[in-house]
Amino acid sequence: MSHDSTSTEDKLIRMANQIATFFESQPEQERIDGVAGHINKFWEPRMRRQFFELVDNGAKGFHPLVLNAAQRIRRPAPAQAGHG
């Protein structure tokens, strides 16, 4: 069974964008805090690490609200070799 990183990336972008869409109806400051808070609370460090790899590498497809919230999302420590 092969690991398809593109579909993993697409899924992560889609999930982040769904969170942004949910918070779109809130006032702007609450939108950013809502997206960041949700990701901080519910995404495990591995997912947040993948998220920042995509953001840092200029991944396309993120909702602008996700990118605005990225500053408030906790960046996990880099993965240690052999520990995922």
PDB file as gemmi writes it, atoms N, CA and C in Angstrom:
CRYST1    1.000    1.000    1.000  90.00  90.00  90.00 P 1                      
ATOM      1  N   MET A   1       0.857  -1.178   0.000  1.00  0.00           N  
ATOM      2  CA  MET A   1       0.000   0.000   0.000  1.00  0.00           C  
ATOM      3  C   MET A   1       0.895   1.230   0.000  1.00  0.00           C  
ATOM      4  N   SER A   2       0.731   2.086  -0.991  1.00  0.00           N  
ATOM      5  CA  SER A   2       1.565   3.280  -1.089  1.00  0.00           C  
ATOM      6  C   SER A   2       0.908   4.451  -0.383  1.00  0.00           C  
ATOM      7  N   HIS A   3       1.751   5.365   0.082  1.00  0.00           N  
ATOM      8  CA  HIS A   3       1.265   6.558   0.775  1.00  0.00           C  
ATOM      9  C   HIS A   3       1.202   7.690  -0.232  1.00  0.00           C  
ATOM     10  N   ASP A   4       0.041   8.239  -0.459  1.00  0.00           N  
ATOM     11  CA  ASP A   4      -0.135   9.312  -1.427  1.00  0.00           C  
ATOM     12  C   ASP A   4      -0.153  10.643  -0.689  1.00  0.00           C  
ATOM     13  N   SER A   5       0.986  11.345  -0.672  1.00  0.00           N  
ATOM     14  CA  SER A   5       1.074  12.590   0.091  1.00  0.00           C  
ATOM     15  C   SER A   5       0.199  13.682  -0.506  1.00  0.00           C  
ATOM     16  N   THR A   6      -0.023  13.651  -1.825  1.00  0.00           N  
ATOM     17  CA  THR A   6      -0.865  14.675  -2.440  1.00  0.00           C  
ATOM     18  C   THR A   6      -2.285  14.600  -1.904  1.00  0.00           C  
ATOM     19  N   SER A   7      -2.842  13.401  -1.782  1.00  0.00           N  
ATOM     20  CA  SER A   7      -4.204  13.296  -1.262  1.00  0.00           C  
ATOM     21  C   SER A   7      -4.244  13.684   0.214  1.00  0.00           C  
ATOM     22  N   THR A   8      -3.170  13.409   0.964  1.00  0.00           N  
ATOM     23  CA  THR A   8      -3.099  13.825   2.362  1.00  0.00           C  
ATOM     24  C   THR A   8      -3.086  15.348   2.441  1.00  0.00           C  
ATOM     25  N   GLU A   9      -2.299  15.979   1.575  1.00  0.00           N  
ATOM     26  CA  GLU A   9      -2.245  17.434   1.541  1.00  0.00           C  
ATOM     27  C   GLU A   9      -3.601  18.015   1.167  1.00  0.00           C  
ATOM     28  N   ASP A  10      -4.224  17.450   0.149  1.00  0.00           N  
ATOM     29  CA  ASP A  10      -5.540  17.935  -0.283  1.00  0.00           C  
ATOM     30  C   ASP A  10      -6.562  17.806   0.842  1.00  0.00           C  
ATOM     31  N   LYS A  11      -6.503  16.698   1.569  1.00  0.00           N  
ATOM     32  CA  LYS A  11      -7.445  16.484   2.666  1.00  0.00           C  
ATOM     33  C   LYS A  11      -7.221  17.518   3.770  1.00  0.00           C  
ATOM     34  N   LEU A  12      -5.971  17.795   4.095  1.00  0.00           N  
ATOM     35  CA  LEU A  12      -5.660  18.771   5.130  1.00  0.00           C  
ATOM     36  C   LEU A  12      -6.142  20.168   4.722  1.00  0.00           C  
ATOM     37  N   ILE A  13      -5.906  20.540   3.474  1.00  0.00           N  
ATOM     38  CA  ILE A  13      -6.366  21.842   2.967  1.00  0.00           C  
ATOM     39  C   ILE A  13      -7.888  21.899   3.013  1.00  0.00           C  
ATOM     40  N   ARG A  14      -8.541  20.827   2.580  1.00  0.00           N  
ATOM     41  CA  ARG A  14     -10.007  20.799   2.584  1.00  0.00           C  
ATOM     42  C   ARG A  14     -10.551  20.934   4.003  1.00  0.00           C  
ATOM     43  N   MET A  15      -9.936  20.226   4.962  1.00  0.00           N  
ATOM     44  CA  MET A  15     -10.394  20.304   6.350  1.00  0.00           C  
ATOM     45  C   MET A  15     -10.221  21.725   6.904  1.00  0.00           C  
ATOM     46  N   ALA A  16      -9.070  22.328   6.653  1.00  0.00           N  
ATOM     47  CA  ALA A  16      -8.820  23.689   7.131  1.00  0.00           C  
ATOM     48  C   ALA A  16      -9.818  24.662   6.513  1.00  0.00           C  
ATOM     49  N   ASN A  17     -10.089  24.500   5.229  1.00  0.00           N  
ATOM     50  CA  ASN A  17     -11.037  25.385   4.548  1.00  0.00           C  
ATOM     51  C   ASN A  17     -12.463  25.200   5.065  1.00  0.00           C  
ATOM     52  N   GLN A  18     -12.826  23.978   5.441  1.00  0.00           N  
ATOM     53  CA  GLN A  18     -14.156  23.751   6.020  1.00  0.00           C  
ATOM     54  C   GLN A  18     -14.294  24.487   7.348  1.00  0.00           C  
ATOM     55  N   ILE A  19     -13.232  24.498   8.140  1.00  0.00           N  
ATOM     56  CA  ILE A  19     -13.255  25.225   9.412  1.00  0.00           C  
ATOM     57  C   ILE A  19     -13.428  26.714   9.129  1.00  0.00           C  
ATOM     58  N   ALA A  20     -12.677  27.234   8.158  1.00  0.00           N  
ATOM     59  CA  ALA A  20     -12.783  28.648   7.799  1.00  0.00           C  
ATOM     60  C   ALA A  20     -14.191  28.993   7.329  1.00  0.00           C  
ATOM     61  N   THR A  21     -14.772  28.140   6.508  1.00  0.00           N  
ATOM     62  CA  THR A  21     -16.129  28.382   6.005  1.00  0.00           C  
ATOM     63  C   THR A  21     -17.126  28.442   7.157  1.00  0.00           C  
ATOM     64  N   PHE A  22     -16.947  27.581   8.149  1.00  0.00           N  
ATOM     65  CA  PHE A  22     -17.829  27.582   9.310  1.00  0.00           C  
ATOM     66  C   PHE A  22     -17.772  28.922  10.046  1.00  0.00           C  
ATOM     67  N   PHE A  23     -16.575  29.494  10.185  1.00  0.00           N  
ATOM     68  CA  PHE A  23     -16.406  30.723  10.954  1.00  0.00           C  
ATOM     69  C   PHE A  23     -16.599  32.002  10.135  1.00  0.00           C  
ATOM     70  N   GLU A  24     -16.844  31.884   8.829  1.00  0.00           N  
ATOM     71  CA  GLU A  24     -16.996  33.066   7.966  1.00  0.00           C  
ATOM     72  C   GLU A  24     -18.093  34.021   8.409  1.00  0.00           C  
ATOM     73  N   SER A  25     -19.146  33.506   9.011  1.00  0.00           N  
ATOM     74  CA  SER A  25     -20.266  34.366   9.385  1.00  0.00           C  
ATOM     75  C   SER A  25     -20.006  35.155  10.665  1.00  0.00           C  
ATOM     76  N   GLN A  26     -18.890  34.901  11.334  1.00  0.00           N  
ATOM     77  CA  GLN A  26     -18.558  35.592  12.581  1.00  0.00           C  
ATOM     78  C   GLN A  26     -17.871  36.925  12.274  1.00  0.00           C  
ATOM     79  N   PRO A  27     -17.852  37.854  13.256  1.00  0.00           N  
ATOM     80  CA  PRO A  27     -17.063  39.085  13.067  1.00  0.00           C  
ATOM     81  C   PRO A  27     -15.600  38.713  12.786  1.00  0.00           C  
ATOM     82  N   GLU A  28     -14.893  39.563  12.060  1.00  0.00           N  
ATOM     83  CA  GLU A  28     -13.553  39.221  11.578  1.00  0.00           C  
ATOM     84  C   GLU A  28     -12.618  38.722  12.679  1.00  0.00           C  
ATOM     85  N   GLN A  29     -12.528  39.427  13.809  1.00  0.00           N  
ATOM     86  CA  GLN A  29     -11.611  38.997  14.859  1.00  0.00           C  
ATOM     87  C   GLN A  29     -11.997  37.625  15.411  1.00  0.00           C  
ATOM     88  N   GLU A  30     -13.286  37.367  15.517  1.00  0.00           N  
ATOM     89  CA  GLU A  30     -13.735  36.059  16.004  1.00  0.00           C  
ATOM     90  C   GLU A  30     -13.461  34.961  14.984  1.00  0.00           C  
ATOM     91  N   ARG A  31     -13.455  35.307  13.712  1.00  0.00           N  
ATOM     92  CA  ARG A  31     -13.166  34.322  12.668  1.00  0.00           C  
ATOM     93  C   ARG A  31     -11.756  33.784  12.828  1.00  0.00           C  
ATOM     94  N   ILE A  32     -10.797  34.683  12.937  1.00  0.00           N  
ATOM     95  CA  ILE A  32      -9.396  34.281  13.044  1.00  0.00           C  
ATOM     96  C   ILE A  32      -9.186  33.462  14.311  1.00  0.00           C  
ATOM     97  N   ASP A  33      -9.694  33.973  15.438  1.00  0.00           N  
ATOM     98  CA  ASP A  33      -9.548  33.246  16.703  1.00  0.00           C  
ATOM     99  C   ASP A  33     -10.260  31.898  16.650  1.00  0.00           C  
ATOM    100  N   GLY A  34     -11.411  31.856  15.985  1.00  0.00           N  
ATOM    101  CA  GLY A  34     -12.167  30.615  15.891  1.00  0.00           C  
ATOM    102  C   GLY A  34     -11.438  29.545  15.100  1.00  0.00           C  
ATOM    103  N   VAL A  35     -10.900  29.933  13.957  1.00  0.00           N  
ATOM    104  CA  VAL A  35     -10.157  28.974  13.126  1.00  0.00           C  
ATOM    105  C   VAL A  35      -8.915  28.493  13.871  1.00  0.00           C  
ATOM    106  N   ALA A  36      -8.134  29.431  14.397  1.00  0.00           N  
ATOM    107  CA  ALA A  36      -6.907  29.051  15.113  1.00  0.00           C  
ATOM    108  C   ALA A  36      -7.236  28.203  16.338  1.00  0.00           C  
ATOM    109  N   GLY A  37      -8.249  28.609  17.089  1.00  0.00           N  
ATOM    110  CA  GLY A  37      -8.623  27.868  18.294  1.00  0.00           C  
ATOM    111  C   GLY A  37      -9.069  26.457  17.987  1.00  0.00           C  
ATOM    112  N   HIS A  38      -9.849  26.303  16.922  1.00  0.00           N  
ATOM    113  CA  HIS A  38     -10.326  24.967  16.545  1.00  0.00           C  
ATOM    114  C   HIS A  38      -9.147  24.072  16.166  1.00  0.00           C  
ATOM    115  N   ILE A  39      -8.248  24.585  15.335  1.00  0.00           N  
ATOM    116  CA  ILE A  39      -7.104  23.785  14.904  1.00  0.00           C  
ATOM    117  C   ILE A  39      -6.204  23.475  16.095  1.00  0.00           C  
ATOM    118  N   ASN A  40      -5.962  24.452  16.961  1.00  0.00           N  
ATOM    119  CA  ASN A  40      -5.127  24.207  18.142  1.00  0.00           C  
ATOM    120  C   ASN A  40      -5.738  23.147  19.053  1.00  0.00           C  
ATOM    121  N   LYS A  41      -7.047  23.164  19.173  1.00  0.00           N  
ATOM    122  CA  LYS A  41      -7.720  22.257  20.096  1.00  0.00           C  
ATOM    123  C   LYS A  41      -7.889  20.842  19.539  1.00  0.00           C  
ATOM    124  N   PHE A  42      -8.185  20.737  18.250  1.00  0.00           N  
ATOM    125  CA  PHE A  42      -8.577  19.445  17.695  1.00  0.00           C  
ATOM    126  C   PHE A  42      -7.563  18.776  16.773  1.00  0.00           C  
ATOM    127  N   TRP A  43      -6.580  19.505  16.297  1.00  0.00           N  
ATOM    128  CA  TRP A  43      -5.594  18.888  15.410  1.00  0.00           C  
ATOM    129  C   TRP A  43      -4.387  18.465  16.217  1.00  0.00           C  
ATOM    130  N   GLU A  44      -3.994  17.220  16.061  1.00  0.00           N  
ATOM    131  CA  GLU A  44      -2.818  16.712  16.763  1.00  0.00           C  
ATOM    132  C   GLU A  44      -1.563  17.375  16.178  1.00  0.00           C  
ATOM    133  N   PRO A  45      -0.457  17.342  16.929  1.00  0.00           N  
ATOM    134  CA  PRO A  45       0.765  17.997  16.453  1.00  0.00           C  
ATOM    135  C   PRO A  45       1.204  17.570  15.054  1.00  0.00           C  
ATOM    136  N   ARG A  46       1.053  16.296  14.725  1.00  0.00           N  
ATOM    137  CA  ARG A  46       1.450  15.824  13.396  1.00  0.00           C  
ATOM    138  C   ARG A  46       0.679  16.559  12.294  1.00  0.00           C  
ATOM    139  N   MET A  47      -0.615  16.767  12.509  1.00  0.00           N  
ATOM    140  CA  MET A  47      -1.430  17.472  11.515  1.00  0.00           C  
ATOM    141  C   MET A  47      -1.011  18.936  11.416  1.00  0.00           C  
ATOM    142  N   ARG A  48      -0.761  19.562  12.569  1.00  0.00           N  
ATOM    143  CA  ARG A  48      -0.324  20.963  12.546  1.00  0.00           C  
ATOM    144  C   ARG A  48       1.054  21.098  11.900  1.00  0.00           C  
ATOM    145  N   ARG A  49       1.919  20.107  12.115  1.00  0.00           N  
ATOM    146  CA  ARG A  49       3.242  20.119  11.484  1.00  0.00           C  
ATOM    147  C   ARG A  49       3.078  20.069   9.967  1.00  0.00           C  
ATOM    148  N   GLN A  50       2.204  19.176   9.476  1.00  0.00           N  
ATOM    149  CA  GLN A  50       1.943  19.084   8.034  1.00  0.00           C  
ATOM    150  C   GLN A  50       1.346  20.389   7.512  1.00  0.00           C  
ATOM    151  N   PHE A  51       0.439  20.974   8.295  1.00  0.00           N  
ATOM    152  CA  PHE A  51      -0.178  22.240   7.916  1.00  0.00           C  
ATOM    153  C   PHE A  51       0.900  23.304   7.697  1.00  0.00           C  
ATOM    154  N   PHE A  52       1.814  23.446   8.651  1.00  0.00           N  
ATOM    155  CA  PHE A  52       2.853  24.472   8.527  1.00  0.00           C  
ATOM    156  C   PHE A  52       3.843  24.157   7.413  1.00  0.00           C  
ATOM    157  N   GLU A  53       4.088  22.885   7.131  1.00  0.00           N  
ATOM    158  CA  GLU A  53       4.936  22.542   5.987  1.00  0.00           C  
ATOM    159  C   GLU A  53       4.292  23.065   4.706  1.00  0.00           C  
ATOM    160  N   LEU A  54       2.991  22.880   4.586  1.00  0.00           N  
ATOM    161  CA  LEU A  54       2.276  23.362   3.402  1.00  0.00           C  
ATOM    162  C   LEU A  54       2.292  24.890   3.336  1.00  0.00           C  
ATOM    163  N   VAL A  55       1.974  25.537   4.443  1.00  0.00           N  
ATOM    164  CA  VAL A  55       1.939  27.004   4.476  1.00  0.00           C  
ATOM    165  C   VAL A  55       3.328  27.572   4.177  1.00  0.00           C  
ATOM    166  N   ASP A  56       4.348  27.027   4.834  1.00  0.00           N  
ATOM    167  CA  ASP A  56       5.718  27.523   4.646  1.00  0.00           C  
ATOM    168  C   ASP A  56       6.211  27.342   3.218  1.00  0.00           C  
ATOM    169  N   ASN A  57       5.686  26.328   2.537  1.00  0.00           N  
ATOM    170  CA  ASN A  57       6.089  26.058   1.153  1.00  0.00           C  
ATOM    171  C   ASN A  57       5.158  26.688   0.137  1.00  0.00           C  
ATOM    172  N   GLY A  58       4.283  27.580   0.598  1.00  0.00           N  
ATOM    173  CA  GLY A  58       3.416  28.328  -0.305  1.00  0.00           C  
ATOM    174  C   GLY A  58       2.315  27.520  -0.949  1.00  0.00           C  
ATOM    175  N   ALA A  59       1.799  26.523  -0.228  1.00  0.00           N  
ATOM    176  CA  ALA A  59       0.734  25.688  -0.786  1.00  0.00           C  
ATOM    177  C   ALA A  59      -0.447  26.533  -1.237  1.00  0.00           C  
ATOM    178  N   LYS A  60      -0.960  26.183  -2.371  1.00  0.00           N  
ATOM    179  CA  LYS A  60      -2.132  26.875  -2.919  1.00  0.00           C  
ATOM    180  C   LYS A  60      -3.395  26.186  -2.417  1.00  0.00           C  
ATOM    181  N   GLY A  61      -4.482  26.933  -2.407  1.00  0.00           N  
ATOM    182  CA  GLY A  61      -5.768  26.330  -2.108  1.00  0.00           C  
ATOM    183  C   GLY A  61      -6.316  26.626  -0.731  1.00  0.00           C  
ATOM    184  N   PHE A  62      -5.512  27.216   0.155  1.00  0.00           N  
ATOM    185  CA  PHE A  62      -6.039  27.547   1.476  1.00  0.00           C  
ATOM    186  C   PHE A  62      -6.958  28.763   1.397  1.00  0.00           C  
ATOM    187  N   HIS A  63      -8.049  28.709   2.114  1.00  0.00           N  
ATOM    188  CA  HIS A  63      -8.959  29.843   2.280  1.00  0.00           C  
ATOM    189  C   HIS A  63      -8.145  30.980   2.910  1.00  0.00           C  
ATOM    190  N   PRO A  64      -8.338  32.226   2.480  1.00  0.00           N  
ATOM    191  CA  PRO A  64      -7.580  33.345   3.068  1.00  0.00           C  
ATOM    192  C   PRO A  64      -7.693  33.413   4.594  1.00  0.00           C  
ATOM    193  N   LEU A  65      -8.826  33.044   5.126  1.00  0.00           N  
ATOM    194  CA  LEU A  65      -9.012  33.068   6.575  1.00  0.00           C  
ATOM    195  C   LEU A  65      -8.077  32.079   7.271  1.00  0.00           C  
ATOM    196  N   VAL A  66      -7.823  30.942   6.652  1.00  0.00           N  
ATOM    197  CA  VAL A  66      -6.894  29.963   7.216  1.00  0.00           C  
ATOM    198  C   VAL A  66      -5.495  30.573   7.281  1.00  0.00           C  
ATOM    199  N   LEU A  67      -5.087  31.236   6.216  1.00  0.00           N  
ATOM    200  CA  LEU A  67      -3.755  31.840   6.186  1.00  0.00           C  
ATOM    201  C   LEU A  67      -3.647  32.968   7.208  1.00  0.00           C  
ATOM    202  N   ASN A  68      -4.710  33.745   7.375  1.00  0.00           N  
ATOM    203  CA  ASN A  68      -4.706  34.811   8.385  1.00  0.00           C  
ATOM    204  C   ASN A  68      -4.620  34.230   9.796  1.00  0.00           C  
ATOM    205  N   ALA A  69      -5.233  33.096  10.011  1.00  0.00           N  
ATOM    206  CA  ALA A  69      -5.239  32.466  11.337  1.00  0.00           C  
ATOM    207  C   ALA A  69      -3.937  31.741  11.642  1.00  0.00           C  
ATOM    208  N   ALA A  70      -3.134  31.461  10.626  1.00  0.00           N  
ATOM    209  CA  ALA A  70      -1.914  30.667  10.810  1.00  0.00           C  
ATOM    210  C   ALA A  70      -0.989  31.261  11.871  1.00  0.00           C  
ATOM    211  N   GLN A  71      -0.963  32.586  11.992  1.00  0.00           N  
ATOM    212  CA  GLN A  71      -0.108  33.231  12.992  1.00  0.00           C  
ATOM    213  C   GLN A  71      -0.482  32.832  14.416  1.00  0.00           C  
ATOM    214  N   ARG A  72      -1.723  32.440  14.622  1.00  0.00           N  
ATOM    215  CA  ARG A  72      -2.209  32.100  15.961  1.00  0.00           C  
ATOM    216  C   ARG A  72      -2.308  30.600  16.208  1.00  0.00           C  
ATOM    217  N   ILE A  73      -1.952  29.833  15.218  1.00  0.00           N  
ATOM    218  CA  ILE A  73      -1.953  28.377  15.375  1.00  0.00           C  
ATOM    219  C   ILE A  73      -0.612  27.968  15.972  1.00  0.00           C  
ATOM    220  N   ARG A  74      -0.674  27.121  16.985  1.00  0.00           N  
ATOM    221  CA  ARG A  74       0.560  26.682  17.652  1.00  0.00           C  
ATOM    222  C   ARG A  74       1.377  25.795  16.720  1.00  0.00           C  
ATOM    223  N   ARG A  75       2.605  26.198  16.506  1.00  0.00           N  
ATOM    224  CA  ARG A  75       3.521  25.439  15.655  1.00  0.00           C  
ATOM    225  C   ARG A  75       4.193  24.374  16.523  1.00  0.00           C  
ATOM    226  N   PRO A  76       3.967  23.094  16.215  1.00  0.00           N  
ATOM    227  CA  PRO A  76       4.572  22.031  17.028  1.00  0.00           C  
ATOM    228  C   PRO A  76       6.080  21.944  16.778  1.00  0.00           C  
ATOM    229  N   ALA A  77       6.771  21.335  17.723  1.00  0.00           N  
ATOM    230  CA  ALA A  77       8.203  21.101  17.557  1.00  0.00           C  
ATOM    231  C   ALA A  77       8.416  20.186  16.365  1.00  0.00           C  
ATOM    232  N   PRO A  78       9.550  20.319  15.690  1.00  0.00           N  
ATOM    233  CA  PRO A  78       9.825  19.420  14.553  1.00  0.00           C  
ATOM    234  C   PRO A  78       9.800  17.961  15.001  1.00  0.00           C  
ATOM    235  N   ALA A  79       9.390  17.102  14.106  1.00  0.00           N  
ATOM    236  CA  ALA A  79       9.358  15.670  14.400  1.00  0.00           C  
ATOM    237  C   ALA A  79      10.780  15.170  14.585  1.00  0.00           C  
ATOM    238  N   GLN A  80      10.963  14.312  15.572  1.00  0.00           N  
ATOM    239  CA  GLN A  80      12.274  13.707  15.777  1.00  0.00           C  
ATOM    240  C   GLN A  80      12.409  12.531  14.832  1.00  0.00           C  
ATOM    241  N   ALA A  81      13.611  12.284  14.387  1.00  0.00           N  
ATOM    242  CA  ALA A  81      13.851  11.180  13.452  1.00  0.00           C  
ATOM    243  C   ALA A  81      13.309   9.876  14.034  1.00  0.00           C  
ATOM    244  N   GLY A  82      12.499   9.194  13.240  1.00  0.00           N  
ATOM    245  CA  GLY A  82      11.953   7.915  13.658  1.00  0.00           C  
ATOM    246  C   GLY A  82      10.721   8.017  14.537  1.00  0.00           C  
ATOM    247  N   HIS A  83      10.227   9.239  14.763  1.00  0.00           N  
ATOM    248  CA  HIS A  83       9.050   9.424  15.619  1.00  0.00           C  
ATOM    249  C   HIS A  83       7.924  10.129  14.873  1.00  0.00           C  
ATOM    250  N   GLY A  84       7.700   9.824  13.593  1.00  0.00           N  
ATOM    251  CA  GLY A  84       6.586  10.324  12.817  1.00  0.00           C  
ATOM    252  C   GLY A  84       6.654  11.726  12.499  1.00  0.00           C  
TER     253      GLY A  84                                                      
END                                                                             
